[in-house]
């Protein structure tokens, strides 16, 4: 039945599966994007890396104090302490800055 009346059924039958497939495909993409977004926005790995970095710094300071600090005076030992703390802080801080910058770019797109 063509013409001015209702179009033939085969037109709807041909378009409906592709529309349904597109909808399912779009839904799957949205679910994958949401899952990926949740993984990216989770700072759990950075928290663990920060803790490990701090523990490595503590081990370094203890080893330095026990074995390597004998030839240095108090001022030099304080400088080693401060410089090593700054280096550790810079490394941990850069990890968090990079993570925060990526989150900021995602929020600005919203």
C-alpha positions as CSV (number, residue, x, y, z in Angstrom):
1,X,0.0,0.0,0.0
2,X,1.9,3.1,-1.2
3,X,0.8,6.5,-2.3
4,X,-0.9,8.9,0.1
5,X,-1.9,6.4,2.7
6,X,0.2,4.7,5.2
7,X,3.6,3.6,3.9
8,X,4.4,-0.1,3.4
9,X,5.4,-2.1,6.5
10,X,8.7,-3.1,5.0
11,X,10.0,0.4,5.4
12,X,9.4,0.3,9.1
13,X,10.7,-3.2,9.4
14,X,14.0,-2.3,7.6
15,X,14.6,0.8,9.7
16,X,13.6,-0.5,13.1
17,X,16.4,-3.0,13.6
18,X,19.1,-0.4,12.6
19,X,17.5,2.2,14.9
20,X,17.4,-0.4,17.8
21,X,21.0,-1.5,17.0
22,X,22.1,2.1,17.1
23,X,20.3,2.7,20.3
24,X,21.9,-0.4,21.9
25,X,25.3,0.6,20.5
26,X,25.0,4.1,21.9
27,X,23.8,2.7,25.3
28,X,26.8,0.4,25.4
29,X,29.2,3.3,24.5
30,X,27.7,5.4,27.3
31,X,28.0,2.6,29.8
32,X,31.7,2.0,28.8
33,X,32.4,5.7,28.9
34,X,30.8,6.0,32.4
35,X,32.8,3.0,33.6
36,X,36.0,4.5,32.2
37,X,35.2,7.8,33.7
38,X,34.7,6.2,37.1
39,X,38.1,4.5,36.8
40,X,39.8,7.6,35.8
41,X,38.3,9.8,38.5
42,X,39.1,7.3,41.2
43,X,42.3,8.5,43.0
44,X,42.9,5.2,44.8
45,X,46.0,4.5,42.9
46,X,47.4,7.9,43.6
47,X,46.7,7.6,47.3
48,X,48.6,4.3,47.3
49,X,51.5,5.8,45.3
50,X,51.6,8.7,47.7
51,X,51.8,6.4,50.7
52,X,54.5,4.3,49.1
53,X,56.5,7.4,48.1
54,X,56.3,8.7,51.7
55,X,57.4,5.3,53.1
56,X,60.4,5.1,50.6
57,X,61.4,8.6,51.8
58,X,61.2,7.5,55.4
59,X,63.4,4.4,54.7
60,X,65.9,6.6,52.9
61,X,66.1,9.0,55.8
62,X,66.5,6.2,58.3
63,X,69.2,4.5,56.2
64,X,70.9,7.9,55.8
65,X,70.8,8.6,59.5
66,X,72.2,5.1,60.4
67,X,74.9,4.6,57.8
68,X,75.8,7.7,55.7
69,X,75.5,10.7,58.0
70,X,78.6,10.1,60.0
71,X,80.8,12.2,57.7
72,X,78.4,15.2,57.7
73,X,77.9,17.9,60.2
74,X,74.4,18.8,61.6
75,X,73.8,21.5,58.9
76,X,74.6,19.1,56.1
77,X,72.3,16.5,57.6
78,X,69.5,19.0,57.8
79,X,70.0,20.0,54.2
80,X,69.9,16.4,53.1
81,X,66.6,16.0,55.1
82,X,65.0,19.1,53.6
83,X,66.2,18.4,50.0
84,X,65.0,14.8,50.1
85,X,61.7,15.9,51.5
86,X,61.3,18.5,48.8
87,X,62.1,16.0,46.0
88,X,59.6,13.5,47.4
89,X,57.0,16.2,47.8
90,X,57.6,17.4,44.2
91,X,57.2,13.9,42.8
92,X,54.0,13.2,44.7
93,X,52.7,16.7,44.0
94,X,53.3,16.4,40.3
95,X,51.3,13.1,40.2
96,X,48.4,14.8,41.9
97,X,48.6,17.9,39.7
98,X,48.5,15.8,36.5
99,X,45.5,13.9,37.9
100,X,43.7,17.1,38.9
101,X,44.4,18.7,35.5
102,X,42.8,15.8,33.7
103,X,39.7,16.1,36.0
104,X,39.6,19.8,35.3
105,X,39.5,19.2,31.6
106,X,36.7,16.7,32.0
107,X,34.7,19.1,34.2
108,X,35.1,22.0,31.7
109,X,33.7,19.8,28.9
110,X,30.5,19.2,30.9
